[in-house]
């Protein structure tokens, strides 16, 4: 065999060594540990090893009776058996010219007897050896014992292959996984110029609802059904990966734009109809993102993250697929940065603050209440709008911490105003997540007691979405707050689906008309009649009616004429820090 052939064979062998053993820590696998224990007991030897021969060392993935985890390759007796397919046995190493000068023979651990079965992956390719070692010479193994050692080596190889499948293949679908994709990309099996396609058959929120309703078996059936559709739709020779819990991925060769668009359209159509999950037909809600490797964000090591950043946006598009857009990705990275910074902001003394916007009694023109509005100034990100960070916080447990912080600050501020003989009710916004259990009630009652604030000086505002989430649980919590003496306000009324049954069953004390109703308020227009009708109906229900977004003289006078109780908006005042609000309240205003 010439040197070039030998070099090529060794490279192929090392590929298998890396593939099957590079991610397995020494001594971590109980099956391999059990094999070497069994061999020591059966053959009555002090040492047994699963020895992997790599570039520079022999590495012991399982061992009994050997102090070191590895030794240099040139000392490896197992390396002598890499090119044979039968057991290598040396009954007396001091009498064999291949081993007599080996440092492992001449000094510790003083190997005198060696027998090793090759770990054969395929004909001609061995990872190393499964060997037994003694410190004294021995008689040759019987045929039965040689077969036992050979079969034990086959078990070791099967186990290494099984571990590899566990690491690189998804157990649910049998497809190569994200780690396999990343390895393929790193090793050059996937190259620049090819097009990576990420397919998410349903959104996380959509699958969460289905999973909770139908269970894990449904989820498995659904993902397997999607897999079969995708395998049928892929171009010949393409490999399908399960890249995430909900995401599949493939890579196709470089192609012109028209071919790619046509194929993606076909892919979307193939997932456009109902798929059978058990006996239940489920229509996917697919989003597909596309990235040309080496062109789009070529410096990024996290291709899958870039692709996953686009799927929700793609799902909302008419064609259901989009090419990677760095602007969308930048927005998502900003969202991540904001979420990561929220907990620190809650602990910092100077990032979060409250501003207070007056609510004016339209009959007397007096300020009778204020709404507490959260403000956040981050040292690096600058001013972050509540419209940006509150929806993000509501996707995590951070919203609970934010609400707790606001409750504490509001009660502290009310106490300070009381000490200055200023009695103002303060309304604060709460999330649907805050009303799911009794934690908010505990936080509020503790803050009221700590600052000696009467409950009537606090109003909790929530949107209708909080009611839709879990009406019974929300109703129960609101009843507890109302019994305590806290006012209850419905915010943004009229902005969505206004269900009047809520007003009959929950203990609301006020309703705030959404600012959008006033945006185009003109005599005779639809909004004109809607707002007038809403004010009349809400007053008949003995609810305090608050109009938000009052910005013009027309708004003020018309709403007062219709009997609206309170107004809030730039016509009266912008949100003010507490000290500025106190100064504003001292200014005279015409009735």
C-alpha positions as CSV (number, residue, x, y, z in Angstrom):
1,X,0.0,0.0,0.0
2,X,1.6,3.3,-1.1
3,X,1.9,6.3,1.2
4,X,-0.8,8.3,-0.5
5,X,-3.3,5.5,0.0
6,X,-2.3,5.1,3.6
7,X,-2.6,8.9,4.3
8,X,-6.1,8.9,2.6
9,X,-7.3,5.9,4.7
10,X,-6.0,7.5,7.9
11,X,-7.9,10.7,7.1
12,X,-11.1,8.7,6.5
13,X,-10.5,6.8,9.8
14,X,-10.0,10.1,11.7
15,X,-13.3,11.4,10.3
16,X,-15.1,8.5,11.9
17,X,-13.1,9.0,15.2
18,X,-14.2,12.6,15.3
19,X,-17.8,11.8,14.3
20,X,-18.4,9.1,16.9
21,X,-16.2,10.0,19.8
22,X,-15.2,13.7,19.9
23,X,-18.3,14.7,21.9
24,X,-18.1,11.8,24.4
25,X,-16.3,12.7,27.6
26,X,-14.0,10.0,29.1
27,X,-15.8,7.7,31.5
28,X,-19.2,9.3,31.2
29,X,-21.1,6.5,29.5
30,X,-22.5,3.8,31.8
31,X,-22.7,1.2,29.0
32,X,-19.1,1.5,28.1
33,X,-18.1,1.5,31.7
34,X,-20.2,-1.7,32.2
35,X,-18.4,-3.4,29.3
36,X,-14.9,-2.9,30.8
37,X,-16.1,-4.0,34.2
38,X,-17.5,-7.1,32.6
39,X,-14.2,-7.9,30.8
40,X,-12.1,-7.5,34.0
41,X,-14.4,-9.9,35.8
42,X,-14.6,-12.5,33.0
43,X,-10.9,-12.5,32.1
44,X,-9.7,-11.9,35.7
45,X,-7.4,-9.0,34.6
46,X,-6.7,-5.8,36.4
47,X,-7.2,-3.5,33.4
48,X,-9.6,-3.1,30.5
49,X,-9.9,-0.2,28.2
50,X,-12.0,1.3,25.4
51,X,-9.1,2.9,23.6
52,X,-9.7,5.4,20.8
53,X,-6.7,6.1,18.7
54,X,-6.8,9.7,17.4
55,X,-4.2,11.9,15.7
56,X,-1.7,12.3,18.6
57,X,-3.1,10.2,21.5
58,X,-4.9,7.0,22.5
59,X,-7.8,8.2,24.6
60,X,-9.6,6.0,27.1
61,X,-13.4,6.5,26.8
62,X,-13.9,3.9,29.5
63,X,-11.3,2.3,31.7
64,X,-10.5,0.0,34.7
65,X,-7.0,-0.1,36.2
66,X,-5.4,2.7,34.2
67,X,-4.4,6.0,36.0
68,X,-4.2,8.2,32.9
69,X,-7.0,9.2,30.6
70,X,-4.8,9.1,27.6
71,X,-1.2,8.3,26.5
72,X,0.8,9.4,23.4
73,X,-0.2,7.5,20.2
74,X,3.3,6.2,19.7
75,X,3.0,4.3,23.0
76,X,-0.4,2.8,22.0
77,X,-0.4,-1.0,21.5
78,X,-4.0,-0.7,20.3
79,X,-2.6,1.3,17.4
80,X,-0.8,-1.8,16.2
81,X,-4.1,-3.5,15.6
82,X,-5.8,-0.6,13.6
83,X,-5.2,-2.4,10.2
84,X,-6.4,-5.9,11.3
85,X,-9.9,-7.2,11.7
86,X,-9.1,-9.9,14.3
87,X,-8.0,-9.8,17.9
88,X,-4.4,-8.6,18.4
89,X,-3.0,-10.7,21.2
90,X,0.5,-10.4,22.7
91,X,1.0,-13.0,25.4
92,X,4.4,-11.6,26.6
93,X,5.2,-8.0,25.6
94,X,8.8,-8.4,26.7
95,X,9.3,-11.1,24.1
96,X,7.6,-9.2,21.2
97,X,9.8,-6.9,19.2
98,X,6.8,-4.5,18.6
99,X,6.3,-3.9,22.3
100,X,9.5,-4.7,24.1
101,X,10.8,-1.1,24.1
102,X,7.4,0.5,24.8
103,X,7.5,2.8,27.8
104,X,4.2,1.4,29.0
105,X,5.8,-2.0,29.1
106,X,9.2,-1.0,30.6
107,X,7.6,1.2,33.3
108,X,4.2,1.9,34.8
109,X,1.7,0.5,34.2
110,X,4.1,-2.4,33.2
111,X,2.0,-4.1,30.6
112,X,3.1,-7.7,30.2
113,X,0.0,-9.2,28.5
114,X,-2.3,-7.5,25.9
115,X,-5.3,-8.6,23.9
116,X,-7.4,-6.1,21.9
117,X,-10.4,-6.5,19.6
118,X,-10.5,-3.7,16.9
119,X,-13.4,-1.3,17.1
120,X,-14.5,-1.7,13.5
121,X,-16.9,0.9,12.1
122,X,-16.9,-0.5,8.6
123,X,-14.4,-2.8,6.7
124,X,-10.9,-1.3,6.9
125,X,-11.9,1.5,9.3
126,X,-11.2,1.0,13.0
127,X,-11.5,3.6,15.8
128,X,-9.0,1.8,18.2
129,X,-9.4,-1.2,20.4
130,X,-11.3,-2.8,23.2
131,X,-8.4,-4.4,25.2
132,X,-7.6,-6.3,28.3
133,X,-4.2,-6.0,30.1
134,X,-2.3,-7.9,32.7
135,X,0.9,-7.3,34.5
136,X,2.0,-10.9,34.0
137,X,2.3,-13.0,30.8
138,X,-0.6,-15.3,30.0
139,X,-1.6,-18.2,27.9
140,X,-3.3,-17.5,24.6
141,X,-7.1,-16.9,24.6
142,X,-9.4,-19.7,23.7
143,X,-11.5,-19.4,20.6
144,X,-14.5,-18.8,22.8
145,X,-12.8,-16.0,24.7
146,X,-11.6,-14.4,21.5
147,X,-15.2,-14.4,20.2
148,X,-16.4,-12.9,23.4
149,X,-13.9,-10.0,23.2
150,X,-14.7,-9.5,19.5
151,X,-18.5,-9.4,20.2
152,X,-17.9,-7.0,23.2
153,X,-16.0,-4.7,20.7
154,X,-19.1,-4.8,18.4
155,X,-21.2,-3.7,21.4
156,X,-18.9,-0.8,22.0
157,X,-19.1,0.3,18.4
158,X,-22.9,0.0,18.4
159,X,-23.0,2.1,21.6
160,X,-20.8,4.8,20.1
161,X,-23.1,4.9,17.0
162,X,-26.1,5.1,19.3
163,X,-24.7,8.0,21.3
164,X,-23.9,9.7,18.0
165,X,-27.5,9.3,16.8
166,X,-28.8,10.7,20.1
167,X,-26.5,13.7,19.8
168,X,-27.1,14.4,16.1
169,X,-30.5,13.0,15.4
170,X,-33.9,14.1,16.6
171,X,-35.6,11.2,18.5
172,X,-39.1,12.3,17.5
173,X,-38.7,12.5,13.8
174,X,-35.5,10.6,13.1
175,X,-34.1,13.6,11.2
176,X,-30.7,15.1,11.7
177,X,-30.9,17.9,14.3
178,X,-29.5,21.4,14.8
179,X,-26.2,20.1,16.0
180,X,-25.9,18.0,12.9
181,X,-26.6,21.0,10.7
182,X,-24.0,23.1,12.5
183,X,-21.4,20.3,12.2
184,X,-22.2,19.8,8.5
185,X,-21.7,23.6,8.0
186,X,-18.5,23.6,10.0
187,X,-17.0,20.7,8.2
188,X,-17.9,22.0,4.7
189,X,-20.7,19.7,3.8
190,X,-22.8,22.9,3.5
191,X,-21.0,25.7,1.6
192,X,-21.3,29.3,0.7
193,X,-23.7,30.0,-2.2
194,X,-26.2,27.4,-1.1
195,X,-29.6,28.6,0.2
196,X,-30.7,27.7,3.7
197,X,-34.5,27.5,4.1
198,X,-36.1,27.4,7.5
199,X,-39.7,26.2,7.7
200,X,-41.9,26.7,10.8
201,X,-45.3,25.0,10.2
202,X,-47.0,26.8,13.1
203,X,-46.3,29.7,15.5
204,X,-45.2,29.0,19.0
205,X,-48.4,30.5,20.4
206,X,-50.5,28.5,18.0
207,X,-48.8,25.2,18.9
208,X,-49.0,26.0,22.6
209,X,-52.8,26.3,22.4
210,X,-53.1,23.1,20.5
211,X,-50.7,21.3,22.8
212,X,-52.6,22.3,25.9
213,X,-55.8,21.2,24.3
214,X,-54.7,18.0,22.7
215,X,-51.5,16.8,24.3
216,X,-48.1,15.4,23.4
217,X,-49.4,12.6,21.1
218,X,-51.1,15.2,18.9
219,X,-47.9,17.3,18.7
220,X,-45.9,14.2,17.7
221,X,-48.4,13.2,15.0
222,X,-48.5,16.8,13.7
223,X,-44.7,17.1,13.4
224,X,-44.4,13.7,11.7
225,X,-47.2,14.7,9.2
226,X,-45.3,17.9,8.4
227,X,-42.0,15.9,8.0
228,X,-43.6,13.7,5.4
229,X,-45.0,16.6,3.4
230,X,-41.6,18.3,3.4
231,X,-39.7,15.2,2.4
232,X,-42.0,14.9,-0.6
233,X,-41.6,18.6,-1.5
234,X,-37.8,18.8,-1.2
235,X,-35.7,18.9,-4.4
236,X,-33.8,15.6,-5.0
237,X,-30.7,15.2,-2.8
238,X,-31.7,17.8,-0.2
239,X,-31.3,16.8,3.5
240,X,-34.1,17.8,5.9
241,X,-33.1,18.8,9.5
242,X,-35.3,19.3,12.5
243,X,-33.6,22.5,13.6
244,X,-35.8,23.4,16.6
245,X,-38.9,22.4,18.5
246,X,-41.1,23.7,15.7
247,X,-38.7,24.4,12.9
248,X,-37.5,22.3,10.0
249,X,-34.6,23.2,7.7
250,X,-33.0,22.3,4.5
251,X,-30.3,23.6,2.2
252,X,-30.6,23.7,-1.6
253,X,-28.0,24.5,-4.2
254,X,-27.6,27.9,-5.6
255,X,-30.3,28.7,-8.0
256,X,-31.9,31.7,-9.8
257,X,-34.5,33.8,-8.1
258,X,-37.4,32.6,-10.2
259,X,-36.7,28.9,-9.5
260,X,-36.4,29.7,-5.7
261,X,-39.6,31.7,-5.7
262,X,-41.5,29.0,-7.6
263,X,-40.3,26.2,-5.3
264,X,-41.1,28.2,-2.2
265,X,-44.6,28.8,-3.5
266,X,-45.0,25.1,-4.1
267,X,-43.7,24.4,-0.5
268,X,-46.2,26.9,1.0
269,X,-49.0,25.3,-1.1
270,X,-48.1,21.8,0.1
271,X,-48.6,23.0,3.7
272,X,-51.7,25.0,2.9
273,X,-54.3,22.3,3.5
274,X,-55.2,20.4,6.6
275,X,-52.8,17.7,7.9
276,X,-54.1,14.8,9.8
277,X,-52.8,14.6,13.4
278,X,-54.5,11.4,14.5
279,X,-58.1,11.9,13.5
280,X,-57.9,15.7,13.8
281,X,-57.4,17.8,10.7
282,X,-55.0,20.7,11.5
283,X,-54.2,23.5,9.0
284,X,-50.6,24.7,9.4
285,X,-49.8,28.4,9.8
286,X,-46.5,28.3,8.0
287,X,-43.7,30.9,8.0
288,X,-40.6,30.3,5.9
289,X,-37.3,32.3,6.0
290,X,-34.5,32.1,3.4
291,X,-30.8,33.0,3.7
292,X,-28.1,32.7,1.1
293,X,-25.0,31.3,2.8
294,X,-21.9,33.4,2.5
295,X,-24.0,36.4,1.3
296,X,-26.6,37.2,3.9
297,X,-24.9,37.9,7.3
298,X,-22.0,35.7,6.2
299,X,-20.0,36.7,9.3
300,X,-22.6,35.3,11.7
301,X,-21.9,31.9,13.2
302,X,-25.6,31.4,14.2
303,X,-27.4,30.9,10.9
304,X,-30.4,29.3,12.5
305,X,-31.0,32.3,14.8
306,X,-30.9,34.6,11.7
307,X,-33.4,32.4,9.9
308,X,-35.7,32.0,13.0
309,X,-35.8,35.7,13.4
310,X,-37.8,36.0,10.2
311,X,-40.5,33.4,10.5
312,X,-43.1,35.4,12.4
313,X,-42.7,38.3,10.0
314,X,-42.9,35.8,7.1
315,X,-46.1,34.2,8.5
316,X,-47.8,37.6,8.3
317,X,-46.8,38.3,4.7
318,X,-49.0,37.3,1.8
319,X,-46.5,34.9,0.3
320,X,-45.6,33.3,3.6
321,X,-41.9,33.4,3.0
322,X,-39.3,36.1,3.3
323,X,-35.5,36.5,2.7
324,X,-33.4,37.3,5.7
325,X,-33.7,41.0,6.6
326,X,-31.1,42.5,8.9
327,X,-33.5,45.2,9.9
328,X,-36.0,42.6,11.3
329,X,-33.1,40.8,12.9
330,X,-31.8,44.0,14.5
331,X,-35.3,44.7,16.0
332,X,-35.4,41.2,17.5
333,X,-31.9,41.6,18.9
334,X,-33.0,44.9,20.4
335,X,-36.0,43.1,21.9
336,X,-33.7,40.5,23.5
337,X,-31.4,43.3,24.8
338,X,-34.5,45.0,26.4
339,X,-35.7,41.9,28.0
340,X,-32.2,41.1,29.4
341,X,-32.0,44.6,30.8
342,X,-35.3,44.7,32.5
343,X,-34.4,42.9,35.7
344,X,-31.4,45.1,36.2
345,X,-33.5,48.2,35.6
346,X,-35.9,47.1,38.4
347,X,-33.0,47.1,40.8
348,X,-31.3,50.3,39.6
349,X,-32.1,53.5,41.5
350,X,-32.2,55.7,38.4
351,X,-33.6,53.9,35.4
352,X,-37.3,53.6,36.0
353,X,-39.5,56.5,37.0
354,X,-43.2,57.5,37.0
355,X,-44.9,60.4,35.4
356,X,-48.4,61.4,36.3
357,X,-51.1,62.7,33.9
358,X,-54.0,64.6,35.4
359,X,-57.6,63.5,35.0
360,X,-59.9,66.5,35.0
361,X,-63.5,66.6,36.3
362,X,-65.3,68.2,33.3
363,X,-67.9,69.8,35.5
364,X,-65.6,71.6,37.9
365,X,-62.4,71.7,35.9
366,X,-60.6,70.3,38.9
367,X,-57.9,67.6,38.8
368,X,-59.5,64.7,40.7
369,X,-57.1,61.9,39.8
370,X,-53.9,61.1,37.9
371,X,-52.7,58.2,35.9
372,X,-49.2,56.8,36.7
373,X,-47.2,56.2,33.6
374,X,-44.0,54.2,33.6
375,X,-40.8,55.7,32.1
376,X,-37.5,53.9,31.4
377,X,-34.2,55.5,30.5
378,X,-31.5,52.9,30.0
379,X,-27.8,54.0,30.2
380,X,-27.0,52.5,26.8
381,X,-30.3,52.1,25.0
382,X,-31.6,55.5,26.0
383,X,-35.3,56.2,26.4
384,X,-37.4,53.1,25.9
385,X,-41.1,53.6,25.4
386,X,-43.6,51.6,27.5
387,X,-45.3,50.7,24.2
388,X,-42.1,48.8,23.4
389,X,-41.0,47.2,26.6
390,X,-44.3,46.4,28.3
391,X,-45.5,44.0,25.5
392,X,-42.1,42.3,25.7
393,X,-42.3,42.0,29.5
394,X,-45.7,40.4,29.2
395,X,-44.2,37.5,27.4
396,X,-42.1,36.7,30.5
397,X,-42.3,36.8,34.3
398,X,-40.7,40.3,34.2
399,X,-44.2,41.9,34.0
400,X,-44.8,40.8,37.6
401,X,-41.7,42.5,38.8
402,X,-42.6,45.7,36.9
403,X,-46.1,45.8,38.3
404,X,-44.8,45.2,41.8
405,X,-42.3,48.1,41.3
406,X,-45.1,50.4,40.1
407,X,-47.4,49.5,43.0
408,X,-44.6,50.3,45.5
409,X,-43.7,53.6,43.9
410,X,-47.4,54.7,43.6
411,X,-48.1,54.0,47.3
412,X,-44.9,55.8,48.3
413,X,-45.9,58.8,46.2
414,X,-49.5,58.9,47.6
415,X,-48.1,58.9,51.1
416,X,-45.8,61.8,50.3
417,X,-48.7,63.8,48.8
418,X,-50.8,63.0,51.8
419,X,-48.1,64.4,54.1
420,X,-48.4,67.6,52.0
421,X,-52.2,67.7,52.3
422,X,-52.6,66.7,48.7
423,X,-55.3,63.9,48.2
424,X,-55.3,62.5,44.7
425,X,-56.4,59.1,43.5
426,X,-53.8,57.4,41.4
427,X,-54.6,54.9,38.7
428,X,-52.1,52.4,37.5
429,X,-52.1,49.9,34.6
430,X,-52.0,46.2,35.3
431,X,-51.6,43.3,32.9
432,X,-53.7,40.3,32.2
433,X,-50.9,38.2,33.7
434,X,-51.2,40.1,37.0
435,X,-54.8,39.0,37.4
436,X,-54.2,35.2,37.0
437,X,-53.7,34.6,40.7
438,X,-53.6,36.3,44.1
439,X,-50.0,37.5,43.9
440,X,-51.0,41.1,42.9
441,X,-53.5,41.3,45.7
442,X,-50.8,40.4,48.2
443,X,-48.4,42.9,46.7
444,X,-51.0,45.7,46.8
445,X,-52.2,45.1,50.3
446,X,-48.6,44.9,51.7
447,X,-47.7,48.2,49.9
448,X,-50.9,49.9,51.2
449,X,-50.1,48.9,54.7
450,X,-46.4,49.7,54.5
451,X,-47.1,53.3,53.4
452,X,-50.4,53.7,55.3
453,X,-52.4,54.5,52.2
454,X,-56.1,54.2,52.1
455,X,-57.3,51.8,49.3
456,X,-59.7,54.4,47.9
457,X,-56.7,56.4,46.7
458,X,-55.7,53.6,44.3
459,X,-57.4,52.6,41.0
460,X,-56.3,49.6,39.0
461,X,-56.8,49.9,35.3
462,X,-56.8,47.0,32.9
463,X,-57.7,46.4,29.3
464,X,-60.4,44.1,28.0
465,X,-57.7,41.6,26.9
466,X,-57.2,40.8,30.5
467,X,-60.9,39.8,30.8
468,X,-60.7,37.6,27.6
469,X,-57.7,35.7,29.0
470,X,-59.5,34.0,31.9
471,X,-62.7,35.8,32.7
472,X,-63.6,33.8,35.8
473,X,-60.2,34.1,37.4
474,X,-60.0,37.8,36.6
475,X,-63.5,38.4,38.0
476,X,-62.6,36.7,41.2
477,X,-59.4,38.8,41.7
478,X,-61.2,42.1,40.8
479,X,-63.9,41.3,43.4
480,X,-61.2,41.0,46.1
481,X,-59.8,44.4,45.2
482,X,-63.2,46.0,45.1
483,X,-64.0,44.6,48.5
484,X,-60.8,46.1,49.8
485,X,-62.0,49.6,48.6
486,X,-59.8,49.9,45.5
487,X,-61.4,51.4,42.4
488,X,-61.5,49.3,39.2
489,X,-61.2,50.9,35.8
490,X,-61.5,49.5,32.3
491,X,-58.9,51.0,30.0
492,X,-59.0,51.5,26.2
493,X,-62.8,50.8,26.0
494,X,-64.0,50.7,22.5
495,X,-60.7,50.0,20.9
496,X,-61.5,46.4,20.2
497,X,-64.4,44.0,20.9
498,X,-66.3,45.6,23.7
499,X,-68.3,42.9,25.4
500,X,-71.1,44.4,27.5
501,X,-71.4,41.3,29.6
502,X,-68.1,42.3,31.2
503,X,-69.7,45.6,32.4
504,X,-72.5,43.6,34.0
505,X,-70.4,41.1,35.8
506,X,-67.2,42.8,37.0
507,X,-67.1,45.4,39.7
508,X,-65.9,48.3,37.5
509,X,-66.1,51.8,38.8
510,X,-64.9,53.7,35.7
511,X,-64.5,53.2,32.0
512,X,-61.9,55.0,30.0
513,X,-62.9,55.6,26.3
514,X,-60.0,54.8,24.0
515,X,-58.2,57.8,22.5
516,X,-58.8,56.5,19.0
517,X,-62.5,57.3,19.3
518,X,-61.6,61.0,19.6
519,X,-59.0,61.1,16.9
520,X,-61.4,61.9,14.1
521,X,-64.3,63.2,16.2
522,X,-66.4,65.5,13.8
523,X,-70.1,66.6,14.1
524,X,-72.3,64.1,12.2
525,X,-69.5,61.5,11.8
526,X,-69.8,57.8,12.9
527,X,-67.4,58.4,15.8
528,X,-69.5,61.3,16.9
529,X,-72.6,59.1,17.3
530,X,-70.6,56.2,18.8
531,X,-69.0,58.3,21.5
532,X,-72.2,60.1,22.4
533,X,-74.0,56.7,22.6
534,X,-71.2,55.1,24.7
535,X,-71.2,58.0,27.2
536,X,-75.0,57.8,27.6
537,X,-74.9,54.0,28.1
538,X,-72.0,54.0,30.5
539,X,-73.6,56.7,32.6
540,X,-76.8,54.7,32.8
541,X,-74.8,51.9,34.2
542,X,-73.6,54.3,36.9
543,X,-70.0,54.2,35.8
544,X,-67.6,57.1,35.8
545,X,-66.8,57.9,32.1
546,X,-63.3,59.0,31.4
547,X,-62.3,60.2,27.9
548,X,-58.6,59.7,27.0
549,X,-56.9,61.7,24.3
550,X,-58.6,65.0,24.8
551,X,-56.5,67.4,22.7
552,X,-58.8,70.1,21.4
553,X,-61.3,72.7,22.6
554,X,-64.0,70.8,20.6
555,X,-63.2,67.5,22.5
556,X,-63.5,69.2,25.9
557,X,-66.8,71.1,25.3
558,X,-68.5,68.3,23.4
559,X,-67.7,65.7,26.0
560,X,-68.7,67.9,28.8
561,X,-72.0,68.6,27.0
562,X,-72.6,64.9,26.6
563,X,-72.2,64.2,30.3
564,X,-68.7,62.7,30.2
565,X,-67.4,62.8,33.7
566,X,-63.6,63.2,33.3
567,X,-61.1,64.0,30.6
568,X,-57.4,63.2,30.2
569,X,-55.1,64.4,27.5
570,X,-52.7,67.1,26.2
571,X,-55.5,69.7,26.2
572,X,-55.1,69.7,30.0
573,X,-51.5,68.5,30.7
574,X,-48.9,66.1,29.5
575,X,-47.6,63.5,31.9
576,X,-45.5,65.2,34.6
577,X,-43.0,64.2,37.2
578,X,-44.4,64.3,40.7
579,X,-42.8,67.6,41.7
580,X,-43.9,69.3,38.4
581,X,-47.4,67.9,39.0
582,X,-47.6,69.6,42.4
583,X,-46.5,72.9,40.8
584,X,-49.1,72.4,38.0
585,X,-51.8,71.8,40.5
586,X,-51.1,75.2,42.2
587,X,-51.7,77.0,39.0
588,X,-55.2,78.6,38.6
589,X,-57.5,77.2,35.9
590,X,-60.7,78.6,34.5
591,X,-63.9,76.6,35.0
